[in-house]
């Protein structure tokens, strides 16, 4: 009787071991399948994001090249040129400044800018020093001021990015900035004429 009971216990434990082994294999296979599916989805996501960024960079580069070509067309007359753009509140945008060094030697330049005046769409004044309303608070819209030194070889053209950060709570309107390219900092020796940069904030 004892031997039969031992055999039954042994058979029972063997069958339990086989069942637990089978469940373990099934769990391992399920985990492997899920892991492969997750890896495939992750790879597809990476490819999708890469394609989007590639298209955005290509589009951005094309726009940048067009802007630079427009600036170059203005350089023969002035030696310096700047892009213009409509901006929404809360946006960060880039203006492009082109400088051609017409001097016979290499030269370091500095870019100085300040807000001269600003008006709303109905021509009412936002700020105007001539009317007693200071524009100094808007000078900080230009992220880096002054910019430089910018080293340019003789007869070479250089493009400089001017980052502009527009707060969400700023009044809509046209903010007129005067941009000067100078040979020193602070600016005492101006190079070429002062440029006007219009920030049209919508």
Secondary structure, DSSP 4 states (H G I P E B T S, - for coil): -HHHHHHHHHHHHHHHHHHHHHHHHHHHHHHHHHHHHHHHHHHHHHHHHHHHHHHHHHHHHHHHHHHHHHHHHHHHHHSEEE--EEE-TT-EEEEEEEEE--SSS-EEEEEEEEEEEEE-TTS-EEEEGGGTB--GGGGGGBSSSSEEEEEE-TT-EEEEEEEEE--TTSPSEEEEEEEEEESSSS--SEEEEEEEEEEEE-
